[in-house]
Amino acid sequence: MLEITACNNGDYWKERTLALRDAIELVGGKWKICILQNLSSGPLRFKDLSERVSGISPKVLSKELQHLEENHLITRTVNSTKPITVSYSLTEHARQIQPVMEALISFGSIHRQTVKQRY
């Protein structure tokens, strides 16, 4: 009964829409989800990320990493090595999106197969 009441409330749908838009803004675009997917296997240095995310320029990668760090999805660690290196890793907060990424991967695979079968 409480669900039905909530569903009839315009604020309920407004909040859901805003939450969805926030989430899409955080991981939307061409590169962010690819960066997060690559970091899901563990910390990576900038150079390693640049090689794994094919097609991304260093300037764009730097900008995307900064955006992800500002939104608490990744952590930037300066390693005291010679020369100094920087590595990036997912935050615990970002690990919550992994099931969503797996669902998107599954959907994408099924969608590709469906499209191939039709054409």
All heavy atoms as an XYZ file, in Angstrom:
953
protein
N       0.824     -1.186      0.000
C       0.000      0.000      0.000
C       0.873      1.255      0.000
O       0.600      2.175     -0.731
C      -0.922     -0.025      1.216
C      -1.895      1.095      1.237
S      -3.421      0.523      0.530
C      -4.487      1.805      0.980
N       1.949      1.234      0.772
C       2.847      2.372      0.825
C       3.488      2.612     -0.542
O       3.605      3.736     -0.983
C       3.931      2.141      1.882
C       4.902      3.292      2.110
C       4.136      4.535      2.539
C       5.909      2.908      3.159
N       3.856      1.553     -1.262
C       4.443      1.678     -2.597
C       3.484      2.366     -3.551
O       3.886      3.217     -4.309
C       4.796      0.303     -3.170
C       6.202     -0.176     -3.010
C       7.299      0.834     -3.303
O       7.405      1.341     -4.430
O       8.078      1.092     -2.391
N       2.233      1.976     -3.520
C       1.241      2.560     -4.424
C       1.106      4.046     -4.146
O       1.085      4.852     -5.066
C      -0.126      1.842     -4.294
C       0.020      0.399     -4.771
C      -1.203      2.571     -5.071
C      -1.178     -0.468     -4.485
N       1.079      4.417     -2.893
C       0.984      5.825     -2.532
C       2.212      6.571     -3.030
O       2.106      7.642     -3.611
C       0.867      5.984     -0.993
O      -0.246      5.222     -0.554
C       0.682      7.424     -0.608
N       3.397      5.977     -2.827
C       4.632      6.626     -3.264
C       4.667      6.773     -4.773
O       5.139      7.774     -5.298
C       5.837      5.827     -2.776
N       4.178      5.790     -5.500
C       4.197      5.830     -6.960
C       3.280      6.914     -7.509
O       3.502      7.409     -8.609
C       3.788      4.481     -7.549
S       5.054      3.229     -7.333
N       2.254      7.264     -6.772
C       1.339      8.299     -7.228
C       1.852      9.693     -6.889
O       1.271     10.682     -7.286
C      -0.049      8.095     -6.606
C      -0.731      6.875     -7.188
O      -0.504      6.522     -8.337
N      -1.549      6.234     -6.385
N       2.908      9.766     -6.150
C       3.461     11.035     -5.717
C       4.446     11.544     -6.773
O       5.399     10.874     -7.127
C       4.165     10.821     -4.370
C       4.649     12.115     -3.769
O       4.786     13.116     -4.454
N       4.916     12.074     -2.483
N       4.226     12.747     -7.289
C       5.113     13.338     -8.296
C       6.532     13.504     -7.801
O       7.479     13.412     -8.571
N       6.708     13.751     -6.489
C       8.051     13.896     -5.927
C       8.837     12.595     -6.024
O      10.048     12.615     -6.205
C       7.980     14.344     -4.463
C       7.526     15.789     -4.336
O       7.619     16.545     -5.329
O       7.066     16.159     -3.239
N       8.156     11.480     -5.893
C       8.809     10.164     -6.001
C       9.487     10.043     -7.364
O      10.655      9.693     -7.465
C       7.770      9.057     -5.799
C       8.284      7.673     -6.094
C       9.023      6.979     -5.139
C       8.011      7.052     -7.314
C       9.491      5.706     -5.398
C       8.473      5.777     -7.576
C       9.210      5.105     -6.618
O       9.672      3.836     -6.880
N       8.760     10.342     -8.431
C       9.309     10.219     -9.777
C      10.351     11.289    -10.050
O      11.342     11.034    -10.746
C       8.196     10.248    -10.822
C       7.359      9.022    -10.703
C       6.083      8.958    -10.241
C       7.751      7.679    -10.987
N       5.650      7.650    -10.234
C       6.663      6.835    -10.689
C       8.932      7.107    -11.459
C       6.713      5.459    -10.848
C       8.984      5.727    -11.626
C       7.879      4.917    -11.325
N      10.160     12.466     -9.493
C      11.146     13.535     -9.660
C      12.473     13.129     -9.030
O      13.532     13.285     -9.648
C      10.629     14.829     -9.032
C      11.564     16.001     -9.202
C      10.981     17.261     -8.587
C      11.936     18.416     -8.757
N      11.421     19.632     -8.134
N      12.433     12.588     -7.824
C      13.655     12.151     -7.138
C      14.347     11.020     -7.894
O      15.566     11.002     -8.010
C      13.347     11.717     -5.693
C      13.073     12.864     -4.762
C      14.241     13.838     -4.664
O      15.412     13.393     -4.556
O      13.989     15.052     -4.722
N      13.559     10.082     -8.403
C      14.139      8.971     -9.179
C      14.807      9.494    -10.453
O      15.895      9.069    -10.813
C      13.079      7.933     -9.519
C      12.622      7.139     -8.307
C      11.551      6.131     -8.655
N      11.966      5.130     -9.627
C      12.624      4.000     -9.324
N      12.939      3.748     -8.079
N      12.949      3.145    -10.265
N      14.162     10.421    -11.116
C      14.721     10.992    -12.344
C      16.008     11.751    -12.047
O      16.998     11.618    -12.767
C      13.686     11.927    -13.018
O      12.525     11.152    -13.330
C      14.240     12.552    -14.275
N      16.014     12.535    -10.983
C      17.214     13.279    -10.612
C      18.358     12.337    -10.243
O      19.508     12.556    -10.633
C      16.922     14.236     -9.456
C      16.027     15.429     -9.793
C      15.696     16.216     -8.527
C      16.684     16.327    -10.835
N      18.052     11.280     -9.500
C      19.085     10.306     -9.125
C      19.661      9.622    -10.367
O      20.878      9.429    -10.473
C      18.505      9.270     -8.166
N      18.803      9.272    -11.312
C      19.260      8.644    -12.548
C      20.127      9.606    -13.358
O      21.194      9.226    -13.859
C      18.056      8.177    -13.371
C      18.368      7.452    -14.676
C      19.196      6.195    -14.418
C      17.074      7.102    -15.390
N      19.717     10.842    -13.455
C      20.512     11.835    -14.181
C      21.866     12.049    -13.522
O      22.889     12.165    -14.201
C      19.747     13.154    -14.284
C      18.653     13.071    -15.330
C      17.806     14.301    -15.494
N      18.409     15.573    -15.157
C      17.715     16.679    -14.943
N      16.403     16.667    -15.034
N      18.308     17.802    -14.659
N      21.895     12.084    -12.195
C      23.168     12.230    -11.477
C      24.106     11.064    -11.795
O      25.290     11.260    -12.065
C      22.938     12.296     -9.965
C      22.326     13.608     -9.510
O      22.280     14.562    -10.312
O      21.883     13.663     -8.350
N      23.560      9.857    -11.754
C      24.377      8.667    -12.017
C      24.903      8.663    -13.447
O      26.086      8.369    -13.682
C      23.563      7.400    -11.742
N      24.051      9.001    -14.392
C      24.470      9.023    -15.794
C      25.530     10.106    -16.017
O      26.500      9.899    -16.750
C      23.262      9.197    -16.728
C      22.431      7.912    -16.722
C      23.706      9.558    -18.145
C      21.106      8.014    -17.435
N      25.373     11.238    -15.373
C      26.366     12.303    -15.503
C      27.722     11.858    -14.960
O      28.764     12.179    -15.520
C      25.905     13.559    -14.774
C      26.855     14.731    -14.951
C      26.383     15.979    -14.240
O      25.181     16.274    -14.291
O      27.231     16.654    -13.641
N      27.705     11.104    -13.867
C      28.958     10.644    -13.271
C      29.733      9.700    -14.173
O      30.955      9.757    -14.245
C      28.686      9.934    -11.938
C      28.419     10.812    -10.742
C      28.052      9.964     -9.540
C      29.626     11.670    -10.433
N      29.046      8.794    -14.844
C      29.743      7.766    -15.626
C      29.479      7.874    -17.127
O      29.934      7.050    -17.906
C      29.386      6.348    -15.139
C      29.842      6.142    -13.715
C      27.906      6.060    -15.290
N      28.724      8.894    -17.517
C      28.392      9.055    -18.927
C      29.575      9.535    -19.741
O      30.635      9.880    -19.217
N      29.378      9.551    -21.025
C      30.432      9.964    -21.928
C      31.153      8.760    -22.503
O      30.858      7.604    -22.170
N      32.095      9.042    -23.328
C      32.785      7.985    -24.082
C      33.793      7.211    -23.238
O      34.032      6.030    -23.499
C      33.490      8.641    -25.268
C      34.117      7.686    -26.235
C      34.653      8.437    -27.440
C      35.252      7.488    -28.445
N      35.756      8.193    -29.628
N      34.383      7.833    -22.222
C      35.546      7.242    -21.575
C      35.379      6.816    -20.123
O      36.065      5.894    -19.673
C      36.722      8.224    -21.664
C      37.032      8.633    -23.054
C      36.852      9.875    -23.605
C      37.560      7.824    -24.104
N      37.240      9.876    -24.923
C      37.687      8.622    -25.256
C      37.944      6.481    -24.165
C      38.180      8.142    -26.458
C      38.439      5.995    -25.368
C      38.550      6.816    -26.494
N      34.533      7.471    -19.358
C      34.507      7.237    -17.910
C      34.230      5.784    -17.545
O      34.904      5.203    -16.697
C      33.492      8.163    -17.240
C      33.916      9.609    -17.231
C      32.893     10.472    -16.528
C      33.132     11.920    -16.795
N      32.426     12.417    -17.969
N      33.241      5.175    -18.178
C      32.892      3.808    -17.832
C      34.026      2.853    -18.212
O      34.291      1.881    -17.518
C      31.528      3.392    -18.450
C      30.925      2.211    -17.719
C      31.641      3.103    -19.910
C      30.129      2.580    -16.523
N      34.731      3.166    -19.302
C      35.880      2.345    -19.715
C      37.015      2.454    -18.692
O      37.669      1.451    -18.371
C      36.384      2.773    -21.087
S      35.205      2.519    -22.412
N      37.236      3.647    -18.198
C      38.272      3.854    -17.177
C      37.910      3.082    -15.911
O      38.741      2.357    -15.344
C      38.455      5.357    -16.880
C      39.033      6.068    -18.106
C      39.330      5.573    -15.649
C      38.955      7.588    -18.043
N      36.666      3.209    -15.466
C      36.231      2.508    -14.255
C      36.323      0.996    -14.436
O      36.747      0.279    -13.522
C      34.801      2.918    -13.885
C      34.624      4.369    -13.441
C      33.147      4.700    -13.299
C      35.376      4.641    -12.156
N      35.948      0.503    -15.599
C      36.019     -0.933    -15.861
C      37.464     -1.426    -15.769
O      37.736     -2.463    -15.187
C      35.434     -1.252    -17.248
C      35.499     -2.708    -17.633
C      34.647     -3.599    -16.747
O      33.674     -3.174    -16.149
N      35.025     -4.856    -16.656
N      38.393     -0.680    -16.341
C      39.802     -1.071    -16.286
C      40.354     -1.023    -14.871
O      41.175     -1.856    -14.493
C      40.638     -0.193    -17.222
C      40.581     -0.689    -18.634
O      41.241     -1.661    -18.984
N      39.771     -0.060    -19.453
N      39.894     -0.065    -14.079
C      40.374      0.031    -12.694
C      39.728     -1.008    -11.778
O      40.195     -1.214    -10.659
C      40.124      1.440    -12.148
C      40.999      2.538    -12.747
C      40.548      3.908    -12.240
C      42.469      2.299    -12.429
N      38.690     -1.670    -12.244
C      38.025     -2.665    -11.391
C      38.926     -3.871    -11.099
O      38.704     -4.581    -10.131
C      36.703     -3.131    -12.024
O      36.949     -3.880    -13.191
N      39.966     -4.059    -11.902
C      40.886     -5.177    -11.658
C      42.022     -4.796    -10.714
O      42.826     -5.639    -10.347
C      41.457     -5.688    -12.984
O      42.187     -4.668    -13.627
N      42.098     -3.531    -10.336
C      43.131     -3.093     -9.399
C      43.756     -1.784     -9.841
O      43.463     -1.281    -10.930
N      44.639     -1.227     -8.998
C      45.259      0.068     -9.298
C      46.075      0.019    -10.584
O      46.687     -0.998    -10.907
C      46.176      0.325     -8.102
C      45.687     -0.579     -7.025
C      45.075     -1.759     -7.710
N      46.067      1.134    -11.306
C      46.843      1.255    -12.540
C      47.513      2.619    -12.592
O      46.963      3.607    -12.098
C      45.948      1.107    -13.770
C      45.350     -0.265    -14.035
C      44.313     -0.189    -15.153
C      46.442     -1.265    -14.398
N      48.673      2.648    -13.207
C      49.352      3.917    -13.437
C      48.747      4.591    -14.662
O      48.081      3.952    -15.477
C      50.853      3.697    -13.641
C      51.539      3.163    -12.401
C      53.000      2.987    -12.627
N      53.262      2.481    -13.992
C      54.435      2.092    -14.420
N      55.476      2.136    -13.631
N      54.591      1.660    -15.658
N      49.012      5.870    -14.791
C      48.474      6.657    -15.900
C      48.830      6.014    -17.238
O      47.974      5.849    -18.110
C      49.014      8.093    -15.831
C      48.434      9.010    -16.861
C      47.304      9.753    -16.590
C      49.017      9.132    -18.116
C      46.751     10.604    -17.536
C      48.477      9.978    -19.069
C      47.349     10.709    -18.779
N      50.091      5.645    -17.399
C      50.555      5.057    -18.658
C      49.810      3.769    -18.971
O      49.412      3.511    -20.111
C      52.056      4.809    -18.590
C      52.645      4.268    -19.872
C      54.151      4.112    -19.732
C      54.765      3.738    -21.062
N      55.066      2.354    -21.202
N      49.609      2.924    -17.957
C      48.897      1.658    -18.148
C      47.445      1.907    -18.560
O      46.918      1.230    -19.443
C      48.949      0.812    -16.883
C      50.381      0.432    -16.507
O      51.198      0.235    -17.424
O      50.660      0.357    -15.296
N      46.813      2.867    -17.906
C      45.437      3.223    -18.270
C      45.366      3.736    -19.703
O      44.477      3.370    -20.463
C      44.896      4.302    -17.331
C      44.078      3.844    -16.146
C      43.762      5.018    -15.238
C      42.830      3.127    -16.555
N      46.328      4.561    -20.062
C      46.378      5.121    -21.402
C      46.478      4.020    -22.456
O      45.858      4.097    -23.513
C      47.569      6.075    -21.508
O      47.607      6.682    -22.767
N      47.238      2.972    -22.163
C      47.384      1.853    -23.091
C      46.135      0.983    -23.139
O      45.758      0.485    -24.188
C      48.598      1.007    -22.701
C      49.917      1.720    -22.941
C      51.111      0.990    -22.340
O      50.916     -0.078    -21.693
O      52.233      1.490    -22.500
N      45.487      0.797    -22.007
C      44.308     -0.074    -21.940
C      43.061      0.559    -22.542
O      42.215     -0.133    -23.097
C      44.020     -0.466    -20.491
C      45.000     -1.464    -19.951
C      44.549     -1.886    -18.581
N      45.471     -2.845    -18.010
C      45.142     -3.685    -17.059
N      43.917     -3.673    -16.571
N      46.016     -4.522    -16.571
N      42.920      1.862    -22.375
C      41.745      2.559    -22.910
C      42.152      3.091    -24.284
O      42.571      4.238    -24.420
C      41.269      3.690    -21.974
C      40.025      4.370    -22.516
C      41.014      3.158    -20.570
N      42.038      2.246    -25.279
C      42.574      2.603    -26.594
C      41.788      3.743    -27.228
O      40.562      3.792    -27.151
C      42.607      1.378    -27.506
O      41.397      1.191    -28.151
N      42.551      4.669    -27.802
C      41.947      5.788    -28.502
C      41.836      7.063    -27.688
O      41.518      8.117    -28.233
N      42.091      6.986    -26.391
C      41.968      8.188    -25.551
C      43.295      8.939    -25.556
O      44.366      8.338    -25.448
C      41.528      7.823    -24.109
C      41.116      9.068    -23.333
C      42.596      7.032    -23.378
C      40.413      8.783    -22.014
N      43.229     10.248    -25.704
C      44.448     11.062    -25.676
C      44.856     11.291    -24.219
O      44.011     11.254    -23.309
C      44.212     12.402    -26.367
O      43.379     13.219    -25.573
N      46.144     11.544    -23.970
C      46.583     11.821    -22.592
C      45.843     13.001    -21.962
O      45.514     12.970    -20.780
C      48.076     12.124    -22.753
C      48.475     11.403    -23.992
C      47.266     11.471    -24.896
N      45.562     14.020    -22.754
C      44.865     15.204    -22.233
C      43.452     14.844    -21.772
O      43.014     15.243    -20.694
C      44.817     16.286    -23.313
C      44.132     17.563    -22.882
C      44.136     18.590    -23.991
C      43.405     19.846    -23.560
N      43.384     20.856    -24.626
N      42.737     14.066    -22.586
C      41.368     13.676    -22.236
C      41.384     12.713    -21.050
O      40.563     12.830    -20.140
C      40.643     13.062    -23.459
C      39.297     12.473    -23.052
C      40.462     14.115    -24.539
N      42.330     11.773    -21.042
C      42.430     10.840    -19.915
C      42.661     11.610    -18.621
O      42.011     11.342    -17.605
C      43.554      9.831    -20.145
C      43.822      8.856    -19.011
C      42.574      8.040    -18.649
C      44.981      7.917    -19.363
N      43.554     12.558    -18.652
C      43.833     13.374    -17.466
C      42.582     14.093    -16.984
O      42.276     14.117    -15.780
C      44.935     14.379    -17.793
O      45.235     15.172    -16.681
N      41.828     14.668    -17.914
C      40.600     15.392    -17.569
C      39.554     14.441    -16.977
O      38.904     14.762    -15.978
C      40.048     16.070    -18.819
C      38.791     16.859    -18.600
C      38.301     17.467    -19.903
C      36.927     18.061    -19.704
N      36.250     18.329    -20.963
N      39.392     13.273    -17.582
C      38.408     12.302    -17.090
C      38.800     11.779    -15.709
O      37.948     11.623    -14.827
C      38.255     11.140    -18.072
C      37.701     11.542    -19.427
C      36.246     11.945    -19.415
O      35.710     12.395    -18.387
O      35.610     11.813    -20.475
N      40.088     11.518    -15.502
C      40.552     11.065    -14.189
C      40.297     12.127    -13.124
O      39.875     11.816    -12.011
C      42.036     10.696    -14.243
C      42.369      9.432    -15.013
C      43.876      9.319    -15.232
C      41.833      8.188    -14.301
N      40.531     13.363    -13.474
C      40.272     14.461    -12.536
C      38.792     14.519    -12.176
O      38.440     14.659    -10.998
C      40.730     15.781    -13.142
C      40.597     16.949    -12.200
C      41.097     18.251    -12.818
O      41.281     18.363    -14.031
N      41.306     19.241    -11.982
N      37.924     14.370    -13.157
C      36.473     14.387    -12.915
C      36.075     13.217    -12.008
O      35.296     13.400    -11.061
C      35.722     14.310    -14.250
C      34.244     14.324    -14.096
N      33.508     13.174    -14.024
C      33.361     15.349    -13.986
C      32.229     13.493    -13.877
N      32.115     14.797    -13.857
N      36.602     12.042    -12.273
C      36.268     10.868    -11.455
C      36.783     11.023    -10.028
O      36.117     10.626     -9.075
C      36.830      9.601    -12.101
C      36.168      9.188    -13.421
C      36.982      8.101    -14.115
C      34.740      8.732    -13.191
N      37.960     11.633     -9.881
C      38.512     11.868     -8.544
C      37.683     12.901     -7.786
O      37.372     12.714     -6.600
C      39.968     12.322     -8.650
C      40.628     12.485     -7.295
C      42.069     12.960     -7.386
O      42.518     13.397     -8.464
O      42.737     12.922     -6.340
N      37.289     13.970     -8.451
C      36.472     15.005     -7.816
C      35.139     14.452     -7.328
O      34.571     14.950     -6.358
C      36.212     16.151     -8.796
C      37.418     17.015     -9.064
C      37.212     17.986    -10.219
O      36.148     17.947    -10.871
O      38.134     18.778    -10.478
N      34.652     13.420     -8.001
C      33.373     12.821     -7.633
C      33.528     11.569     -6.772
O      32.586     10.786     -6.635
C      32.561     12.523     -8.901
C      31.993     13.792     -9.482
O      31.047     14.340     -8.953
N      32.597     14.289    -10.550
N      34.714     11.391     -6.208
C      34.994     10.325     -5.230
C      34.811      8.915     -5.799
O      34.452      7.992     -5.063
C      34.142     10.510     -3.968
C      34.249     11.888     -3.398
N      35.356     12.329     -2.718
C      33.388     12.939     -3.453
C      35.181     13.582     -2.357
N      33.999     13.985     -2.794
N      35.063      8.762     -7.098
C      34.962      7.436     -7.702
C      36.322      6.774     -7.830
O      36.409      5.543     -7.896
C      34.283      7.520     -9.075
C      32.831      7.994     -9.032
C      32.273      8.132    -10.441
C      31.974      7.048     -8.218
N      37.378      7.570     -7.874
C      38.734      7.019     -7.903
C      39.611      7.770     -6.910
O      39.290      8.888     -6.504
C      39.372      7.076     -9.306
C      39.566      8.522     -9.767
C      38.578      6.266    -10.312
C      40.441      8.650    -11.013
N      40.707      7.124     -6.562
C      41.705      7.722     -5.684
C      43.001      7.847     -6.468
O      43.409      6.906     -7.162
C      41.958      6.837     -4.446
O      40.719      6.683     -3.746
C      42.987      7.441     -3.530
N      43.628      8.986     -6.380
C      44.925      9.238     -7.019
C      45.990      9.123     -5.950
O      45.934      9.803     -4.923
C      44.929     10.638     -7.637
C      46.206     11.031     -8.312
C      46.060     12.462     -8.870
N      47.197     12.842     -9.654
C      48.275     13.463     -9.170
N      48.340     13.768     -7.892
N      49.276     13.781     -9.971
N      46.976      8.260     -6.191
C      48.051      8.047     -5.229
C      49.388      8.365     -5.874
O      49.725      7.806     -6.926
C      48.071      6.583     -4.736
O      46.775      6.259     -4.202
C      49.129      6.357     -3.684
N      50.141      9.270     -5.252
C      51.490      9.591     -5.723
C      52.436      8.634     -5.025
O      52.521      8.605     -3.798
C      51.855     11.059     -5.423
C      53.273     11.357     -5.869
C      50.860     12.004     -6.083
N      53.123      7.817     -5.819
C      54.043      6.811     -5.279
C      55.439      7.412     -5.154
O      55.914      8.089     -6.057
C      54.081      5.587     -6.199
C      52.696      5.011     -6.400
O      51.992      4.712     -5.456
N      52.289      4.888     -7.654
N      56.088      7.147     -4.044
C      57.425      7.705     -3.816
C      58.480      6.791     -4.447
O      59.291      6.182     -3.758
C      57.678      7.901     -2.325
O      57.517      6.675     -1.653
N      58.426      6.715     -5.748
C      59.409      5.948     -6.510
C      60.253      6.938     -7.293
O      59.958      8.127     -7.352
C      58.701      4.992     -7.498
O      57.847      5.768     -8.345
C      57.880      3.948     -6.769
N      61.318      6.429     -7.873
C      62.141      7.285     -8.730
C      62.112      6.707    -10.118
O      62.555      5.584    -10.311
C      63.572      7.363     -8.201
C      63.662      8.159     -6.930
C      65.087      8.447     -6.561
C      65.087      9.267     -5.269
N      66.381      9.658     -4.851
N      61.586      7.387    -11.099
C      60.888      8.669    -10.969
C      59.544      8.494    -10.266
O      59.018      7.385    -10.188
C      60.693      9.106    -12.421
C      60.655      7.848    -13.195
C      61.569      6.898    -12.475
N      58.993      9.579     -9.796
C      57.708      9.552     -9.104
C      56.637      9.070    -10.082
O      56.598      9.498    -11.231
C      57.355     10.944     -8.548
C      58.310     11.304     -7.410
C      55.914     11.002     -8.073
C      58.143     12.696     -6.864
N      55.800      8.151     -9.613
C      54.699      7.659    -10.440
C      53.382      7.912     -9.716
O      53.353      8.080     -8.501
C      54.836      6.149    -10.733
O      54.880      5.443     -9.491
C      56.073      5.854    -11.548
N      52.328      7.942    -10.483
C      50.989      8.156     -9.942
C      50.142      6.961    -10.339
O      50.191      6.504    -11.476
C      50.371      9.463    -10.501
C      48.946      9.642    -10.012
C      51.216     10.659    -10.114
N      49.380      6.440     -9.379
C      48.467      5.342     -9.698
C      47.046      5.732     -9.300
O      46.843      6.598     -8.454
C      48.897      4.050     -8.994
O      48.886      4.221     -7.603
N      46.113      5.065     -9.928
C      44.698      5.345     -9.709
C      44.001      4.051     -9.326
O      44.333      2.980     -9.836
C      44.061      5.914    -10.983
C      44.682      7.228    -11.387
C      45.785      7.264    -12.233
C      44.175      8.431    -10.908
C      46.364      8.472    -12.587
C      44.750      9.636    -11.260
C      45.850      9.648    -12.105
O      46.423     10.844    -12.448
N      43.039      4.153     -8.433
C      42.273      2.979     -8.019
C      40.832      3.397     -7.731
O      40.547      4.568     -7.483
C      42.898      2.327     -6.785
O      42.980      3.257     -5.726
N      39.954      2.403     -7.763
C      38.550      2.662     -7.450
C      38.385      2.895     -5.957
O      39.056      2.263     -5.139
C      37.682      1.464     -7.840
C      37.519      1.154     -9.317
C      36.582     -0.046     -9.485
C      36.985      2.339    -10.086
N      37.468      3.764     -5.596
C      37.095      3.924     -4.190
C      36.052      2.857     -3.856
O      35.470      2.234     -4.756
C      36.480      5.317     -3.950
O      35.289      5.431     -4.733
C      37.462      6.425     -4.273
N      35.816      2.657     -2.583
C      34.755      1.719     -2.180
C      33.411      2.197     -2.722
O      32.568      1.403     -3.109
C      34.707      1.577     -0.652
C      35.837      0.745     -0.094
C      35.897     -0.656     -0.710
O      34.842     -1.330     -0.807
O      37.000     -1.073     -1.105
N      33.238      3.493     -2.748
C      32.007      4.083     -3.289
C      31.808      3.660     -4.753
O      30.711      3.288     -5.159
C      32.081      5.602     -3.165
C      30.907      6.341     -3.695
N      29.627      6.167     -3.213
C      30.809      7.273     -4.675
C      28.801      6.961     -3.878
N      29.494      7.629     -4.764
N      32.884      3.700     -5.541
C      32.795      3.345     -6.962
C      32.524      1.864     -7.168
O      31.942      1.470     -8.176
C      34.080      3.742     -7.680
N      32.934      1.030     -6.225
C      32.717     -0.417     -6.379
C      31.223     -0.760     -6.406
O      30.839     -1.798     -6.908
C      33.432     -1.185     -5.286
C      34.945     -1.052     -5.423
C      35.701     -2.149     -4.738
N      37.125     -1.956     -4.923
C      37.808     -2.302     -6.002
N      37.195     -2.854     -7.007
N      39.104     -2.092     -6.092
N      30.390      0.141     -5.912
C      28.942     -0.085     -5.952
C      28.409     -0.101     -7.373
O      27.346     -0.662     -7.630
C      28.214      1.001     -5.159
C      28.498      0.974     -3.679
C      27.807      2.119     -2.969
O      26.724      2.540     -3.348
N      28.435      2.624     -1.921
N      29.143      0.488     -8.308
C      28.661      0.540     -9.686
C      29.044     -0.716    -10.481
O      28.548     -0.932    -11.579
C      29.159      1.813    -10.402
C      28.294      2.090    -11.619
C      30.618      1.708    -10.801
C      28.490      3.431    -12.237
N      29.894     -1.568     -9.922
C      30.330     -2.749    -10.659
C      29.185     -3.655    -11.108
O      29.192     -4.106    -12.255
C      31.386     -3.514     -9.868
C      32.732     -2.805     -9.945
C      33.845     -3.586     -9.337
O      33.948     -3.667     -8.123
N      34.670     -4.161    -10.187
N      28.185     -3.933    -10.278
C      27.067     -4.745    -10.780
C      26.329     -4.067    -11.940
O      25.854     -4.746    -12.854
C      26.144     -4.893     -9.566
C      26.992     -4.611     -8.385
C      28.050     -3.658     -8.841
N      26.274     -2.748    -11.923
C      25.632     -2.016    -13.018
C      26.462     -2.175    -14.289
O      25.923     -2.415    -15.375
C      25.456     -0.522    -12.664
C      24.906      0.265    -13.832
C      24.581     -0.375    -11.430
N      27.798     -2.084    -14.168
C      28.666     -2.257    -15.333
C      28.528     -3.673    -15.897
O      28.470     -3.855    -17.113
C      30.125     -1.959    -14.971
C      30.389     -0.485    -14.776
S      32.139     -0.028    -14.686
C      32.696     -0.902    -13.253
N      28.465     -4.666    -15.014
C      28.295     -6.047    -15.484
C      26.965     -6.211    -16.209
O      26.892     -6.890    -17.236
C      28.399     -7.027    -14.311
C      29.799     -7.155    -13.735
C      30.834     -7.606    -14.758
O      30.528     -8.480    -15.603
O      31.953     -7.056    -14.729
N      25.917     -5.578    -15.699
C      24.611     -5.637    -16.361
C      24.674     -4.950    -17.729
O      24.105     -5.452    -18.705
C      23.537     -4.986    -15.487
N      25.386     -3.833    -17.840
C      25.538     -3.147    -19.116
C      26.340     -3.991    -20.111
O      26.008     -4.040    -21.301
C      26.211     -1.786    -18.926
C      25.347     -0.702    -18.311
C      26.198      0.520    -17.947
C      24.230     -0.309    -19.256
N      27.381     -4.661    -19.621
C      28.174     -5.541    -20.485
C      27.299     -6.669    -21.010
O      27.313     -6.987    -22.200
C      29.404     -6.085    -19.726
C      30.405     -4.957    -19.478
C      30.053     -7.238    -20.487
C      31.494     -5.302    -18.480
N      26.529     -7.274    -20.135
C      25.633     -8.362    -20.535
C      24.610     -7.871    -21.552
O      24.391     -8.498    -22.596
C      24.932     -8.925    -19.302
O      24.034     -9.930    -19.669
N      23.999     -6.739    -21.268
C      23.022     -6.170    -22.196
C      23.669     -5.865    -23.544
O      23.111     -6.154    -24.602
C      22.388     -4.900    -21.622
C      21.491     -4.204    -22.608
C      20.210     -4.677    -22.849
C      21.936     -3.100    -23.317
C      19.376     -4.048    -23.769
C      21.120     -2.470    -24.242
C      19.835     -2.945    -24.469
N      24.859     -5.272    -23.522
C      25.559     -4.931    -24.756
C      25.874     -6.152    -25.594
O      25.728     -6.132    -26.826
N      26.285     -7.242    -24.952
C      26.582     -8.485    -25.680
C      25.327     -9.054    -26.318
O      25.336     -9.448    -27.490
C      27.187     -9.524    -24.735
O      28.436     -9.104    -24.279
N      24.258     -9.089    -25.561
C      22.984     -9.608    -26.087
C      22.478     -8.716    -27.217
O      22.023     -9.206    -28.251
C      21.941     -9.729    -24.959
C      22.358    -10.832    -23.986
C      20.553     -9.984    -25.513
C      21.579    -10.844    -22.681
N      22.600     -7.423    -27.039
C      22.150     -6.488    -28.062
C      22.940     -6.673    -29.358
O      22.364     -6.688    -30.453
C      22.263     -5.051    -27.557
C      21.839     -4.028    -28.550
N      20.522     -3.878    -28.945
C      22.562     -3.126    -29.263
C      20.457     -2.916    -29.844
N      21.677     -2.444    -30.048
N      24.257     -6.824    -29.255
C      25.075     -7.040    -30.454
C      24.641     -8.298    -31.192
O      24.552     -8.307    -32.416
C      26.548     -7.157    -30.083
C      27.217     -5.851    -29.860
C      28.684     -6.063    -29.516
N      29.302     -4.791    -29.302
C      30.343     -4.357    -29.984
N      30.892     -5.112    -30.898
N      30.847     -3.179    -29.740
N      24.397     -9.371    -30.445
C      23.959    -10.625    -31.066
C      22.609    -10.445    -31.750
O      22.392    -10.937    -32.850
C      23.888    -11.734    -30.031
C      25.240    -12.166    -29.520
C      25.135    -13.144    -28.351
O      24.043    -13.543    -27.960
N      26.269    -13.507    -27.783
N      21.706     -9.745    -31.096
C      20.381     -9.499    -31.666
C      20.480     -8.716    -32.966
O      19.841     -9.061    -33.964
C      19.492     -8.739    -30.666
O      19.401     -9.500    -29.465
C      18.106     -8.481    -31.218
N      21.286     -7.683    -32.976
C      21.446     -6.854    -34.170
C      22.096     -7.665    -35.295
O      21.668     -7.583    -36.442
C      22.262     -5.579    -33.847
C      22.650     -4.828    -35.112
C      21.466     -4.669    -32.924
N      23.110     -8.462    -34.974
C      23.769     -9.293    -35.984
C      22.800    -10.289    -36.609
O      22.862    -10.544    -37.816
C      24.950    -10.056    -35.370
C      26.172     -9.224    -35.181
C      27.306    -10.077    -34.608
C      28.538     -9.259    -34.342
N      29.611    -10.058    -33.748
N      21.928    -10.855    -35.810
C      20.961    -11.832    -36.317
C      19.942    -11.192    -37.253
O      19.464    -11.820    -38.174
C      20.231    -12.529    -35.167
C      21.112    -13.472    -34.394
C      20.428    -14.017    -33.159
O      19.303    -13.660    -32.839
N      21.117    -14.909    -32.447
N      19.625     -9.956    -37.020
C      18.615     -9.273    -37.852
C      19.201     -8.810    -39.178
O      18.460     -8.590    -40.127
C      18.024     -8.082    -37.106
C      17.134     -8.516    -35.975
C      16.450     -7.346    -35.345
N      15.609     -7.801    -34.254
C      15.067     -7.014    -33.374
N      15.263     -5.721    -33.425
N      14.308     -7.507    -32.412
N      20.511     -8.619    -39.262
C      21.109     -8.093    -40.483
C      22.122     -9.037    -41.023
O      22.953     -9.549    -40.879
C      21.717     -6.708    -40.236
C      20.664     -5.718    -39.800
C      20.511     -5.364    -38.463
C      19.791     -5.168    -40.727
C      19.538     -4.460    -38.065
C      18.823     -4.261    -40.328
C      18.703     -3.912    -39.000
O      17.727     -3.036    -38.629
